[in-house]
Amino acid sequence: MTRIAACQLAPVPDGLAANAELTADAVREALAQGADVVILPQLVTTGGVLEDAEQARAVAVASGHGVFAAWAAACTARQGSVVVGGFCEAGDDGQLYNSAAVVDATGLRAVYRCAHLWDRERVVFAAGSAPPPVVDTAHGRIGVLVNYDLRFPEWTRTAALAGADLLAVPVAWPAAQPGEGGGPDGQLVAAATARLERVAVACADRSGPGWTAGSCIVSASGQLLAAAGPGRSAAWADVDPEASRDKLVAGSSDLWLDRRPELYDRLTAPRSTSG
Amino acid sequence: MTRIAACQLAPVPDGLAANAELTADAVREALAQGADVVILPQLVTTGGVLEDAEQARAVAVASGHGVFAAWAAACTARQGSVVVGGFCEAGDDGQLYNSAAVVDATGLRAVYRCAHLWDRERVVFAAGSAPPPVVDTAHGRIGVLVNYDLRFPEWTRTAALAGADLLAVPVAWPAAQPGEGGGPDGQLVAAATARLERVAVACADRSGPGWTAGSCIVSASGQLLAAAGPGRSAAWADVDPEASRDKLVAGSSDLWLDRRPELYDRLTAPRSTSG
């Protein structure tokens, strides 16, 4: 079993150094409490809402930044532990990205750039075009998405087909969008995704005024195992990577082998402008 | 609003004439009770479990068969009404298909051949290769899938992108597969699909020993509006076709316009044999 902590944090607007400390503290604390995989929210290094590209550029960091070394140093305290956290990336191409880093004790393992930008994120960021990475770790194969990516079954399917046991998703869910089922709508989307993909899903949300603090962990069968809510520092749950590898639903019926990829070309057709 | 009846039936094994009467009666009764759209189970014309192709061939019908004329005749009793039902199709190519017919008072509107065959269905049937039809009716645009198709997000997405307001799904859910959430697992899959695609989903299940009698109707927001269960003749609910056309989740974020089809080519890649 893999013990997951989906940590809720309220990073300080523009406070790069303060947020580096805040996140490293959160990682250390979660690992001390037994977490194998620690997930941190979207854009956790910069905090606040980025209003425009100028503001974002002032606090963007390259993937070589010290904050990732701090997370890696924290990981040395617990064998095999992994951190996935969102950050505002200054790309080597001069663009800004809404990215997530995967870090373990050996350092930076992968960087993913959000491919589906939410609403005004498009004012600030360029959209990534690489598929979600699936990183082989001591605690299973971790696929990484960011926030709004989770709403696109094509993208979650892409990560699941690449072998992810767990989808780790730094998110930032605005409190203005409550779900009809009572919890944040994003939790219901996470559960629906887990059920259809048969993969565990963990989302780390922002906390503080304006955010749902809806961090959650869903099993590979779509069961909501943990949901944090306001006032809690993290959602905690154990998930079994093996459960995510079982795509057999009956007798000879296997959800992966029974796909008909030769029929799915409508998913890659250019968008029609007629709607 | 569209009033849907997802009818549960226990067709007689091999009883083609008896099942034609059973289904026409069910349609008439549902329409008399106010249904706009009536959905009938998978393979409702033939009943039982088809053990091999010989048995199936003896009861297979072509799309010109009188059972569809009987459904169409029933539809004349209620303006604009539509029937979707599963049948064992004798294709003009000599193959057998696990098909669904869409019928209204004007006659047969469309035939769909199941593309994802469940378990031993593959012993009997050839898999279809055409996309799910989306039929424009007086009660919205009805997309048609059959049974195991519902488990493939690529296929439900294909129907949703083609403009379906409602996914009408003749199913046959074996009682041996209860869902962890209490109801049939298929209901949870239907709800997950509705939530991610923002389209209403209605499944008509088989009743009688060995089947879950799990007919259900889910709203475009993923709410389970009705679930029949054993002893009930149908699940009933009203759904709003307009709700399925609203893909806007916030400000400028539209689930259809924000897709990145140019990135989804991994979904159409041939299956890897290495698993």
Interface residues (C-beta under 8 A of the other chain):
Chain A: A115 H116 L117 W118 D119 R120 R122 A127 S129 P131 Y148 R151 F152 P153 E154 W155 R157 T158 L161 A162 P174 Q177 E180 G181 L188 V189 A191 A192 T193 R195 L196 E197 S221 G222 Q223 V249 A250 G251 S252 S253 L255 W256 L257 D258 R259 R260 P261 E262 L263 Y264 D265 R266 L267 T268 A269 P270 R271 G275
Chain B: A115 H116 L117 W118 D119 R120 R122 A127 S129 P131 Y148 R151 F152 P153 E154 W155 R157 T158 L161 A162 P174 Q177 E180 G181 L188 V189 A191 A192 T193 R195 L196 E197 S221 G222 Q223 V249 A250 G251 S252 S253 L255 W256 L257 D258 R259 R260 P261 E262 L263 Y264 D265 R266 L267 T268 A269 P270 R271 G275
